[in-house]
Amino acid sequence: MKAVIMAGGKGTRLRPLTCHLPKPMVPLLDRPCMEYIIDLLKRHGTTEIAVTVQYLPQMIKNHFGDGTEFGVKLRYFEETSPLGTAGSVKNAAEFLDGTFLVISGDALTDFNLSKAVAFHEEKKALGTLVLTQVDIPLEYGIVMTEPDGRIVRFLEKPSWSEVFSDTVNTGIYVLEPEILNLFEPGRAYDFSKDLFPLMLRLGLPLYGYVAEGYWSDVGNLTQYRQAQFDILDGLVGVKIPGIEAFPGVWLGENVTIHDLVRLEGPVFIGKGTVVESDVRIGPYTIIGRHNWLGRKAEVERSVIWVRNYIGTSACLSGATLCNHVRIGDGAVVNEDAVIGDKSWIGDLSVLHTRTGF
């Protein structure tokens, strides 16, 4: 079976992380989010994959190439202007010759896709939405099904007064190619807002499969950090990069850790990072490749990308740093601060909660 990875979104709610990076390339434990999606598809026997791209497409193409390095075959379909979720998939229609999967390249999940496909085939559906249950459904499409799974009601991003279900659309679909004939090519068309409501009005067989397992759409900065904490806690069925050198402490290649360093797991440290003496790295810290942590620095519940410098006695708590950031000696970066690429935080500076650069 073939699959389509939707990788064209701008991820505006993740800014500044996505100012210079497409959302599928945002790292989770030092790996682009889309790598986890490719791993999932491959585990379920899908190796022929179309990738729809629109925002900063070359970054995705440069990283993944033709897919050989990742054990799959990738073919790219680029939108010159945004076509919406369904429109972007129709743009890849020439690639599709049978039942196919659609999945977002910027979410994190370990759902059993094979079970979803089997359900779709059993029901002889034209379309099957993979569903999950959430506590707060306002940011998603909510779905009501009959006992056999047939969808009878669908509403995208309701207000609380409109909520009729806690079962939501995850953006993962099993589809038959003929549903793409329901709308014209080259126009913006959305699965949730346009195509699925149309299918309901026409009485076409549209089903919902409630999956078990982990799912996050990594839709905002809080979810971005939490998804990585969940990986460290073993809540997601994905492989953590590197080796578990100590219980709850994962290290990449060529990590240098000097004397008197305190590592309080769960912690991930990417390859080539240097941790000087007397540093404390507290729980739920994710440090990417080629970073430098100066003497007596303290870091906890923070996400640090690539080639950053953390000065002597600097303190990070609940912060997110992009690439090539310098945190000066004695600086304090507090909860929810997000520092964009190539920012420079001066010595002894104090950044308060929800600061953004």
Secondary structure, 3 states (H helix, E strand, C coil): CEEEEECCCCCHHHCCCCCCCCHHHCEECCEEHHHHHHHHHHHCCCCEEEEEECCCHHHHHHHHCCCHHHCCEEEEEECCCCCHHHHHHHCCHHHCCCCEEEEECCCEECCCHHHHHHHHHHHCCCEEEEEEECCCCCCCEEEEECCCCEEEEEEECCCHHHCCCCEEEEEEEEECHHHHHHCCCCCCCCHHHHHHHHHHHHCCCEEEEECCCCEECCCCHHHHHHHHHHHHCCCCCCCCCCEEEECCEEECCCCEECCCCEECCCEEECCCCEECCCCEECCCEEECCCCEECCCCEEECCEECCCCEECCCCEEECCEECCCCEECCCCEECCCCEECCCCEECCCCEECCCCEC
